[in-house]
Amino acid sequence: MPIQELDEMEKLIGETTDCFEDIMKQLFDEDPEIFEGRSTQANWNTQVSSAGDEFHKALNVLVEKFEVRLHNGEFA
C-alpha cells in the first residue's frame, strides 16, 4: 500500500490542504482591496477550493515520489 494511503499520512495531507485553503481565504478577509476588480469573495473562495484540490493531489504525488526514491536507495 502506498504510504499516502495510510490513515496517518492521509490525515496529515488533508490537514495541510485545509491549512493552505484557510490561509488563502484569510487573504481576502485581511486585504480585500487587492482583489478589487478581479475577484469577489465568493469567486475567490471557489478558486481557493479548486487550488486546494490540486494541492492535495500534488502532495499525494510528491509523497509517492519520495517513497519510491527511498525504496530505490537514492538517499543512501
C-alpha contacts under 8 A as a table, 3 or more apart, distances in Angstrom:
res1	aa1	res2	aa2	distance
1	M	5	E	6.80
1	M	6	L	7.59
2	P	5	E	5.59
2	P	6	L	7.23
2	P	64	E	6.90
3	I	6	L	5.35
3	I	9	M	6.75
3	I	63	V	7.52
3	I	64	E	7.07
3	I	67	E	7.24
4	Q	9	M	5.35
4	Q	10	E	5.80
4	Q	60	N	5.94
4	Q	63	V	6.36
4	Q	64	E	6.70
5	E	9	M	6.72
5	E	10	E	5.85
6	L	9	M	5.40
6	L	10	E	5.99
7	D	10	E	5.12
7	D	11	K	6.09
8	E	11	K	5.12
8	E	12	L	6.30
9	M	12	L	5.03
9	M	13	I	6.09
10	E	13	I	5.20
10	E	14	G	6.03
11	K	14	G	5.06
11	K	15	E	6.06
12	L	15	E	5.03
12	L	16	T	6.06
13	I	16	T	5.10
13	I	17	T	6.15
13	I	56	H	6.77
13	I	59	L	6.82
13	I	60	N	7.50
14	G	17	T	5.10
14	G	18	D	6.12
14	G	56	H	7.11
15	E	18	D	5.01
15	E	19	C	6.09
16	T	19	C	5.08
16	T	20	F	6.20
17	T	20	F	5.07
17	T	21	E	6.24
17	T	52	G	5.99
17	T	55	F	6.69
17	T	56	H	5.82
18	D	21	E	5.14
18	D	22	D	6.08
18	D	52	G	7.60
19	C	22	D	5.08
19	C	23	I	6.15
20	F	23	I	5.33
20	F	24	M	6.20
20	F	52	G	7.13
21	E	24	M	5.14
21	E	25	K	6.11
21	E	48	V	6.02
21	E	49	S	6.80
21	E	52	G	5.95
22	D	25	K	5.17
22	D	26	Q	6.18
23	I	26	Q	5.03
23	I	27	L	6.58
24	M	27	L	5.31
24	M	28	F	7.47
24	M	48	V	6.65
25	K	28	F	5.70
25	K	29	D	6.98
25	K	44	W	7.47
25	K	45	N	6.27
25	K	48	V	6.91
26	Q	29	D	4.96
26	Q	30	E	6.02
27	L	30	E	5.18
27	L	31	D	6.05
27	L	32	P	7.48
28	F	31	D	5.43
28	F	32	P	4.78
28	F	35	F	7.27
28	F	41	Q	6.70
28	F	44	W	7.67
29	D	32	P	5.94
31	D	34	I	6.12
31	D	35	F	7.90
32	P	35	F	5.50
32	P	36	E	6.89
33	E	36	E	5.27
35	F	38	R	5.32
35	F	39	S	5.38
35	F	40	T	7.15
36	E	39	S	6.43
36	E	40	T	7.52
39	S	42	A	7.91
39	S	43	N	5.68
39	S	44	W	5.74
40	T	43	N	5.06
40	T	44	W	6.03
41	Q	44	W	4.99
41	Q	45	N	6.09
42	A	45	N	5.15
42	A	46	T	6.28
43	N	46	T	5.12
43	N	47	Q	6.26
44	W	47	Q	5.02
44	W	48	V	6.08
45	N	48	V	4.97
45	N	49	S	6.15
46	T	49	S	5.12
46	T	50	S	6.35
47	Q	50	S	5.12
47	Q	51	A	6.10
48	V	51	A	4.98
48	V	52	G	5.94
49	S	52	G	4.93
49	S	53	D	6.33
50	S	53	D	5.17
50	S	54	E	6.54
51	A	54	E	5.17
51	A	55	F	5.97
52	G	55	F	4.86
52	G	56	H	6.05
53	D	56	H	5.20
53	D	57	K	6.41
54	E	57	K	5.10
54	E	58	A	6.07
55	F	58	A	5.03
55	F	59	L	6.15
56	H	59	L	5.20
56	H	60	N	6.41
57	K	60	N	5.17
57	K	61	V	6.37
58	A	61	V	5.05
58	A	62	L	6.09
59	L	62	L	4.98
59	L	63	V	6.09
60	N	63	V	5.23
60	N	64	E	6.20
61	V	64	E	5.10
61	V	65	K	6.09
62	L	65	K	5.00
62	L	66	F	6.38
63	V	66	F	5.32
63	V	67	E	6.14
64	E	67	E	4.99
64	E	68	V	6.17
65	K	68	V	5.29
65	K	69	R	6.25
66	F	69	R	4.92
66	F	70	L	6.06
67	E	70	L	5.13
67	E	71	H	6.25
68	V	71	H	5.05
68	V	72	N	6.10
69	R	72	N	4.98
69	R	73	G	6.36
69	R	74	E	5.44
69	R	75	F	7.47
70	L	73	G	5.19
70	L	74	E	5.90
70	L	75	F	6.31
71	H	74	E	7.74
73	G	76	A	5.57
